[in-house]
Structures are given as C-alpha cells and as structure tokens.
Amino acid sequence: MAKTARKINATTQKFTEIQDIVDDVVILTGGNACLVIEVTATNFALLSAEEQDSKIYSYAALLNSLSFPIQILIRSKKLDISSYLKLLENEAKKTQNQMLAEQIRLYRDFVQELVKVNTVLDKKFYIVLPFSYLEKGAGAAAASVNKKSFDAASFAQSAKTALHSKAESLHSQLSRLNLKAKTLGKEELVKLFYEIYNESSIETGQAEDNINTPVVKGRESQ
C-alpha cells in the first residue's frame, strides 16, 4: 500500500546563519554579528610607480594597524548586457540622423562581438567586520547559547557599539588609501544577501526593491 507523501515544511531559510538585520548590523546565529563595508575599486595598473608604492605602503599600514580580524570579500558576477544592446538598437531606430544611427549600430555590433570573446564581469569589494559575544567574556558567551537568558536587544546594542568603533578605525585607514567606502545599511544588506542566495534566478542589479523575508527564494511546493 502506497504511503501518502507528507508535505515538507523545512526550507533553505533555516540553514542560513542570518537571524536579523538591525540598522547596519547583521545578527547571526551562535552569538555572532557582523558589519559590512563596501569599498570602491582603484585601477592599480594605471598608477605611476610612486603612486603604486604609496598604495602598497598604505595598505601595509592598514593591515598592521588592525587589532581585530576582518574578512575581505570580492564578488564577481557575469553581466547580462542584452538590455543595453536593446537600448542601443532602440536609440538607432529613434534618431533621425542616419549617420548617427549607423554609428550606434556599429558600436552595438562591436559590443556584441566583444562580449562573445571576453566575459564582462561586475566586481564589488567588501570588508566584513565580525563581532562575537566572546569579546565580552565567558559569561556573556554562555548566555548567548542559553535562549532563556539571552537578551537579543542587549546583544544587538553591544554588537553595534563594538562594530561601529571598528568601522570608524577602518574608514580612517581606507581614506588614507584614497578609497571611498561606506557602511551598508539595512536595505542595502538585504539586497546584497538576496542577490547572493538567489544568484541564479536574478540578473545583476535586479534585486527587488522592497525585500523583507525570506532572504532565500524557494520554490513553491507542488
């Protein structure tokens, strides 16, 4: 006799470490939290020898100044430029200037052939600052694993205070490298995690504007 299939309610969502996002602080499982700083890139190869040496020395000074661990994350995503090619084609059709229209089409064909030979990537750089209840001592760490005595609000406030202090120090060092950096807020963090966990189902820059939960987009049960 065939057994009736039971609906599985478990989702991928529970396997992520993210519990909540409070302002600009990501609350993680196990009494941990983190803050994410997005850093703009610089073209090192185009700098002069003196400028390259200055960058290297400043970066070494940044690393030597750290009194806490950091994680450097580089995200490389393949760009889908089909919408851009379509935009160029529409502009070529709209213009009344035939010479301009021809130049737009030639440029579109050039871009189309270029991406066939070379993969166009969008690179973004992040620095992740961690926080753990271990930083507050063994007693606080024990409380973090005891759900009855764990104070989520107090933990979030402690994490925010510690992480903002770390971020202030790091922003100061990054400014010496002439690198623009910003601490990601709640909406930016939600979009970032949404793109990471749903990378195969969305195009670059196409994360939904008003995303709350879940972070992981699962398929509906059949």
URLIN-V482562 format. One record per helix or strand. SS is the DSSP state (@ for helix, = for strand). FROM is the first residue (numbers start at 1). LEN is the number of residues. If there is no record, write none. Layout:
ss,from,len
SS,FROM,LEN
SS,FROM,LEN
This chain:
ss,from,len
@,12,4
=,18,5
=,25,4
=,32,8
@,44,3
@,49,17
=,70,9
@,82,13
@,98,20
=,121,12
@,133,4
@,138,8
@,152,25
=,181,3
@,186,12
